[in-house]
Amino acid sequence: SSVKGVFCGHVHQNVAGVLGRVPVWATPSTAYQFAPGSWIPRPTRAPAAHREIEFSSEMLRTSVVNW
């Protein structure tokens, strides 16, 4: 497959997983994070953050930067 990874936002959490053989990352919020696993979104004290993505045809790297 030519798909190297899937990224999504508006999740308010830093989450990583695999779908089939493709890595999947959810991106934290630049405002506030939600409590993991909560049915009703509850802000936590976790810092605001963003995800940096570096890629080329040979590699894919990502990391979360807390503010």
N, C-alpha and C positions, 0 to 999 in steps of 0.2 A: 504494500500500500504506500502511496505517496504522502499520506497523512502522517505528520510527525508528532502532532499533539493537538489537543482541543483546550481552549481557554474560555472561561465565561466570567462575567462580572455580576454585580448587583446581588451578590450572595451574602456579603458582610461577614465572611469567614474565609480563612485560609484552609482550603481542602484540596487534597490530591488523591487520585485514584486511577484506575485503568478500566477502559471500556473495550472489551475484546483484547487487542494487543496495543491499543493506542492510549498513551497517558492523557489524563484529563486533570486540569487545575481550575479551581474556583478562586477568584481574586477577592482579597479583603477590601473593605471599604476605606475610602479616604476621609470618611466622617467618623463612623463608629462601627463596632463589631457586634453581632448578635450572639447570644449564648448558643453554643452548639447543641443540636438536637431539640431545641425548644419548639413547641407547636405554635406558640404565640411569640413573635419576635420580641426579645428583651435585650436592650443594649447592655454590654459588659464594660468593664474597665480596661479591656484590651486596647492598645494604642491604635490610632488611625494608621493605615499602611497602604502601600501600592505594590504591584508585582512588576518586576523588570523581566523582560524577555529578550534573549539574545539568540539569534538563529542564523543558520546558513544552510546550504544544501547538505552539509556534512554533519551538523550538530544542532542541538537545541538545549539551551540552558535557561533556567528561570529561578528567581529568588524573590522573597518578600522583603521589603524594606519598611520597617516601622518608623513612625515619625516621632 
